[in-house]
């Protein structure tokens, strides 16, 4: 028989749960308000400006967030949970295949980040360890989703799946870093970035398919340098 709490203890425990739920809900409201303030006022917005835009005092912000680093981390987590990860999950579960799927996954990542330039710059301008961990966690979630999709498709084709996890992290990490560089210094259009990243990823995937995903087959094959295209003389 389960032990029952005394009435006073149960009442106290109930108050704690309600307060915790209220604190989480209020914190989420403030993060959503911060995101809107950043979109309106830009990535260099201060805590005073955020509080004024939301309609609260800075004291209230500091009641729910230790400092600006804590708020920045919460903004990153909220963006990842409500926008980036759902968008990537939808792309990875689409009915597309082959080249079209490869390009769509990359396009969705670039487009999602590019659609939120000010929140992105606000987060990336912060170098706190907690922010870095939040970014790494979101990348890991996306990489694991990509690995699940790759493994499922490779198994159905009778391929070796031993390298699926590092391949997934390599793709996600490469796309993330290239997109970050582009967001900081855009030297080409978004479509050009997407197609260059697709060129690299698709070529790598084709090479993996050629050896059936097998590390032994890859090691045993010769790896001559590719033939350079003939220069046109006219």
FIZA-222300 format. One line per field, with one value per residue (C-alpha): x negated, z, y; residue number from 0. Coordinates in steps of 0.05 Angstrom, whole numbers, plus 5000, padded with zeros to 4 digits. Example, Ala and Ser with C-alpha at 12.3 -4.5 7.8 and 13.67 -1.06 7.14 Angstrom:
# residues 2
x c(4754 4727) $
z c(5156 5143) $
y c(4910 4979) $
num c(0 1) $
//
This chain:
# residues 234
x c(5000 4972 4953 4996 4968 4996 5047 4999 4942 4988 5013 4941 4921 4980 4961 4890 4915 4961 4905 4857 4909 4923 4848 4838 4898 4877 4805 4830 4874 4813 4770 4824 4828 4752 4752 4803 4762 4699 4736 4760 4700 4642 4589 4554 4614 4599 4634 4665 4693 4719 4754 4785 4808 4840 4872 4838 4783 4712 4720 4774 4727 4673 4724 4729 4660 4594 4564 4564 4525 4581 4633 4592 4589 4664 4675 4632 4668 4736 4718 4690 4750 4805 4775 4709 4718 4792 4773 4715 4759 4810 4757 4726 4793 4816 4832 4773 4715 4644 4618 4684 4684 4610 4622 4687 4655 4600 4648 4693 4635 4607 4676 4696 4634 4635 4707 4686 4622 4629 4644 4588 4538 4563 4549 4484 4455 4457 4398 4423 4413 4488 4504 4452 4482 4552 4526 4490 4551 4595 4544 4540 4616 4616 4556 4591 4654 4612 4577 4644 4666 4600 4599 4670 4658 4590 4618 4674 4620 4578 4521 4471 4494 4431 4413 4482 4472 4406 4433 4495 4454 4406 4463 4499 4434 4410 4476 4482 4412 4418 4485 4456 4399 4449 4494 4434 4406 4455 4413 4465 4540 4577 4592 4518 4499 4552 4529 4455 4470 4515 4459 4412 4462 4491 4423 4403 4467 4457 4388 4416 4469 4417 4383 4448 4428 4373 4309 4273 4293 4272 4204 4193 4210 4160 4168 4138 4143 4203 4192 4193 4243 4213 4203 4245 4200 4253) $
z c(5000 4980 5038 5040 5057 5116 5095 5110 5070 5012 5011 5012 4957 4915 4924 4902 4838 4822 4833 4790 4734 4740 4738 4675 4641 4660 4638 4571 4563 4577 4527 4474 4490 4486 4417 4392 4423 4387 4321 4329 4361 4333 4361 4402 4446 4520 4580 4595 4524 4527 4593 4568 4503 4540 4590 4654 4698 4692 4763 4738 4684 4735 4778 4724 4691 4726 4675 4600 4587 4620 4578 4514 4528 4540 4474 4437 4468 4453 4381 4373 4406 4371 4303 4282 4306 4283 4214 4207 4231 4177 4123 4144 4145 4077 4019 3979 3960 3935 3911 3925 3997 4007 3981 4019 4086 4074 4047 4108 4156 4118 4107 4181 4206 4152 4168 4239 4229 4291 4341 4309 4318 4388 4408 4371 4399 4468 4485 4549 4562 4573 4505 4472 4505 4482 4410 4414 4442 4385 4334 4368 4364 4290 4277 4313 4271 4208 4230 4241 4171 4139 4177 4157 4083 4083 4117 4066 4011 4046 4060 4118 4169 4213 4194 4199 4264 4246 4176 4206 4254 4198 4154 4209 4236 4166 4146 4212 4209 4135 4149 4209 4165 4112 4163 4189 4120 4063 4000 3959 3955 3999 3938 3920 3990 3991 3924 3942 4007 3968 3917 3972 4012 3951 3923 3990 3994 3924 3943 4005 3962 3912 3966 4000 4062 4074 4106 4082 4010 4015 4042 3989 3931 3894 3903 3842 3837 3796 3724 3717 3666 3598 3590 3533 3483 3444) $
y c(5000 5068 5114 5176 5244 5282 5335 5392 5360 5345 5417 5444 5396 5419 5492 5476 5441 5499 5550 5510 5506 5580 5596 5554 5585 5656 5643 5618 5681 5725 5686 5694 5768 5773 5741 5792 5849 5824 5819 5891 5924 5883 5836 5891 5902 5911 5881 5949 5953 5881 5894 5959 5926 5868 5915 5891 5918 5892 5866 5819 5792 5779 5743 5690 5694 5699 5746 5761 5697 5657 5694 5683 5608 5606 5643 5592 5533 5563 5576 5506 5472 5512 5526 5495 5423 5417 5445 5396 5338 5355 5357 5291 5256 5282 5236 5263 5218 5221 5288 5324 5302 5320 5391 5400 5382 5433 5485 5481 5490 5550 5581 5572 5607 5661 5677 5698 5739 5783 5727 5687 5743 5757 5685 5676 5741 5708 5662 5632 5558 5547 5577 5534 5473 5492 5499 5433 5398 5423 5401 5332 5324 5341 5294 5237 5249 5248 5184 5150 5169 5147 5081 5064 5077 5042 4980 4976 4977 4924 4972 4973 5025 5026 5097 5128 5167 5202 5217 5249 5292 5311 5335 5374 5404 5424 5455 5492 5521 5541 5574 5611 5637 5658 5693 5732 5749 5734 5731 5694 5685 5635 5591 5589 5569 5515 5487 5488 5451 5403 5391 5370 5328 5293 5276 5246 5206 5179 5155 5120 5086 5062 5020 5000 5038 4987 5011 4948 4959 5032 5013 4959 5004 5046 5121 5155 5231 5252 5272 5347 5374 5390 5465 5493 5529 5566) $
num c(0 1 2 3 4 5 6 7 8 9 10 11 12 13 14 15 16 17 18 19 20 21 22 23 24 25 26 27 28 29 30 31 32 33 34 35 36 37 38 39 40 41 42 43 44 45 46 47 48 49 50 51 52 53 54 55 56 57 58 59 60 61 62 63 64 65 66 67 68 69 70 71 72 73 74 75 76 77 78 79 80 81 82 83 84 85 86 87 88 89 90 91 92 93 94 95 96 97 98 99 100 101 102 103 104 105 106 107 108 109 110 111 112 113 114 115 116 117 118 119 120 121 122 123 124 125 126 127 128 129 130 131 132 133 134 135 136 137 138 139 140 141 142 143 144 145 146 147 148 149 150 151 152 153 154 155 156 157 158 159 160 161 162 163 164 165 166 167 168 169 170 171 172 173 174 175 176 177 178 179 180 181 182 183 184 185 186 187 188 189 190 191 192 193 194 195 196 197 198 199 200 201 202 203 204 205 206 207 208 209 210 211 212 213 214 215 216 217 218 219 220 221 222 223 224 225 226 227 228 229 230 231 232 233) $
//
